Amino acid sequence: MRSMDSAYQADWDVYFCYLEDTPAFISVDLGLYSLAPLPDKPHLIEVVAGLLTTNDDGFPDNEEWAKLEEIEDMLVNSFEEKLEATFVGKTLNSGRRALYFYSGDTLLVEQMVDELRTHFPEYTFDHQITEDPTWEVYFEFLFPDEESLLRIQNNKILQLLEEQGDQSYVPRKITYTLYFRSATDRAAAKDEVLNSDFEVEAEDEEENHELPYRLVLSNQSKADEESIYLVTEMLMQLAIKNDGEFDGWETQIVQEND
């Protein structure tokens, strides 16, 4: 059985997508992925606030962001303190801000939503409680798909590089790691990239890894968002095609005086 413990670290990130053909932003705690579902929190609580102002895409005007943060802070603090609920994600689309929690106790939900109405009378609030012991909404709705997760992971590395003064427009050696279920799968993937600009850096086995057959490739590339995404998207699809997974990339920092 899984539960929250000292090893848990919140890892919030946001990504853009479409929900029912309308533009949306989804924020989600990626750090819960390895722990979920929590068996003592089978109830999904969704609280929705209708926006006061929206642009053509259904997002709030600049002046409303601060008020939405106040609503979120009050609700999260209240749910965490009184219900020991876990805040897992939020969506913003079609003139709506929706916040999602998982909890074992739901008795005071309606009372706390009424408190929101008292503090923010200009807003309309709705809420819904459903049984979701497998956390399907977290995994299938809030959690990013492979493409969105790849962009999130890429951007985290690019941000770290930028903070260290990296000159992203300068080509340099970049290494990419892939894992496969069998040596045959790894060989098939390698054959597909041998005639491209990649070099094989390493082929080995990691016995304790679910996909033990590792392949490390490298190329010379800029470390800007577009260049990185094109390569990593291709390698991710290559890994999936051959029953494997793409495990990320790394490079050295290139500073102005290098």
Secondary structure, DSSP 8 states (H G I E B T S, - for coil): -----TT----EEEEEEEETTEEEEEEEEGGGTTT-S-TT--EEEEEEEE-S---TTS---GGGHHHHHHHHHHHHHHHHHHH--EEEEEEEETTEEEEEEEES--TTHHHHHHHHHHH-TTS-EEEEEEE-TT-HIIIIIIS--HHHHHHHHHHHHHHHHHHTT--TTS-EEEEEEEEESSHHHHHHHHHHHTTTT-EEEEEEE-TTSSS-EEEEEEEEE--SHHHHHHHHHHHHHHHHHTTEEEEEEEE----TT-
